[in-house]
């Protein structure tokens, strides 16, 4: 088994604990480097970012693989019909909660707040600003999470009727919704822990949460599926949410203890610093943005609920697979968001600008390579991942067609994810991202309503891709005074290079992937062709984010292989 030591910052301190990576699991005891700790204000080095991104990538890939196994298990055990449609309506709650409380909304408010508190601590502010922030926010947020969860449990019948009025089995959906509603509390606490730890440059525990979450769902389906049916998956959501908190709580408590002042200063801090509240306007803007972004799922399921049984399931399976490239592309941004927030807290706008422009180039290169693979090899991917048990060849054909259309919006999804972090990284309220996302929702709703009657789920997927791309365009156009001042024209010129490479790689890869009759051979042929063409064209076009993206993918692949075989 291999051990990755704590990541070193520029001054040699173990400022990020990357923990132990090996044999597919993380150890509770995380190794520390016995050197003087760098000050809180130290800027992270490239080595720090690379190693932190590697830890995030390894566990994100592991979580994504378990997510695929989760979806495969759901398809194998329950197929793509009225039962899975009912569960997936209830699945709307964890999807929304993950976006609002873990991935986007809450993190956009908390990471800048913790970054500012850490900067004030490093500047010698009286008391302990970090502990004051926790005391002023965590109890109130926990109470709010519990109240919303209880409201959803009580209002489950009405919620199901609003979400999917044409659902074939609303009673089953209500049962599943009451179980999944518990995740509002657990996801909220998990998101709070993740934001605090990332601001402290601790990435191991936050990266591991989806490993724990998906493992809980898979275990529940196989252990209880025979007795509870698809309700077992909903119970797994509840159990997995609790596990997300459990894997992070020790690390957060350790940070709060180790960062505490001496006893006399700690007693003084309560009187001097006081409880520090969050900016409520900022919280409102980030949560509204995340709510608008996730509303695309509501629109899809509302429109699909009036189609044939299995339509919601086909959309879900297609989206889960298609989003894997986006997840891969956003790994670096998960690590660098606290870096950008800290730079802005310290007034270093130029460092923030360079970081954001680099993130855009690298993320775009990763997602475009993944998009080309998904479009070129969609039938082979769905066949190999899902076509077994209750999942039929007809389900494979329908899901693959939807996935190809979904994939057209992946670049827009990634750009939105990178750009919106720039808008909120300064910790100031801004309504521009909310307006941009609302414009995208209007586009999605309009196109979906016009096309669902003629094109069914394909029209819904096209509406999704068009709407999120429109949002990305509006966000990029607004960069400047409202956000980190990146060079928009320079960014667009750079993005055009991997886009051209991806288009050509997709066409060539599709042609060769269709030649073999065996899906595994077709997938291998398509992936190889797409990668080769994309690599050659990327180098020829001199795309700036291309080389770092390939190194990131290669490093993750090598580390995963080493962990598996050693």
Buried (B, 14 or more C-beta within 10 A) or exposed (E): EEEBBBBBBBBBBBBBBBBBBBEBEBBEEBBEBEEEBBEBEBBBBEEBBBBBBBBBBBBBBBBBBBBBBBBBBBBBBBBBBBBBBBBBBBBBBBBBBBBBBBBBBBBBBBBBBBBBBBBBBBEEBEBBBBBBBBBBBBEEBBEEBBEBBBEBBEBBBEBBEEBBEEBBBBEBBBBBBBBBBBBBBBBBBBBBBBBBBBBBBBBBBBBBBBBBBBBBBBBBBEEBBEEBBBBBBBBBBBBBBBBBBEBBBEBBEBBBEEBBBEEEEEEBBBEEBEBBEBBEEBBBBBBBBBBBBBBBBBBBBBBBBEBEBBBBBBBBBBBBBBBBBBBBBBBBBBBBBBBBBBBBBBEBEEBBBBBBBBBBBBBBBBBBBBBBBBBBBBBBBBBBBBBEEBBBEEBBBBBBBBBBBBBBBBBBBBBBBBBBBBBBBBBBBBBBBBBBBBBBBEBBBEBBBEBBEEBBBBBBBBBBBBBBBBBBBBBBEBBEEBBBBBEEEEBEEBBEBBBBBBBBBBBBBBEBBBEBEEBEEBBBBBBEBBBEBBBEBBEEBEBBBBBBBBEBBEBBEEBBEEBEEE
